């Protein structure tokens, strides 16, 4: 075998080796990336398993989707109706440029804290018992305040209405508690008006809104 042939074979062998080495490196990189992706998916699935699995019983999973389906069957319609009503109120409040300030929210939270304290409890404990967070409470307060502002001119209570209520219901007024009783009655009448007017407001908003339901319960 002459030197030219040997050189050619050597060059061919070297070129083949380089190509094989590059191909091996590419395969190794792909394998490493695939393994890394699998590990990441596994870690995420473990960390966020609550997204898919609600509970396990002796290692057997109860899927979160199954819980959601059960809830939808039992209370899906009522919940969807409630969410639609909330959206109608929120949209109307924005349309009328109604805003609820931080001071209003904090004052209401403070009032709730004081009320809970008189019952020997704390706000944090009360929220935990109700399955609510502080953010949930703030959203609830904002929604309530939006309703009150939308209906402000329809839920005022006059002293004459309070007097008439006391007279109609023959409510005894202990001496020295006139103002306290009057405030309690005023709040009760106001809440009654609020409940009535909210239903009327929602009915009116529904009559003007375009509501499409894509799920029927």
C-alpha angles and dihedrals in degrees: 000000000000125000094253092056092048091049091050093049090046091051091047092049092048092048092048091049092051092049091047091048092050091048091048091051091050092050090047091051092049090048092049092049091048092050091047091051091049091050092048092049090049093050092047091047090053096044094045098033089127088072090067106018123053096185144332129231113202088336094311110121128230104208119228090227089062090055091048091049091051092049092048091053094050103036108001095112095049092046093049091048089051092050091048090052091049091050091050091052093046092049091049091049091052091046089055092044092243114166132183113215128217090247091058091049094047092047090053092047089051091051090051091048090053092048092049090047091058086060091054094253138108128237093240091053092046091051091049091051090051092047091242134131127215089257089055090052092049091051090050091050092049091050092049092048091049090055092048092051093047090053099033094121093050103048101053114127121210127210088245091059090051092049091048091049091052091048096046093048095039092230114184113229115208113220112266094020098080095112094045093049091045091053091049092050092046090054091048093051090046092052091049091052091046093053092049095045094046091058090048091048093050092048090052094047091048091052090057100036128088104232120181120187116203094178123055119200 
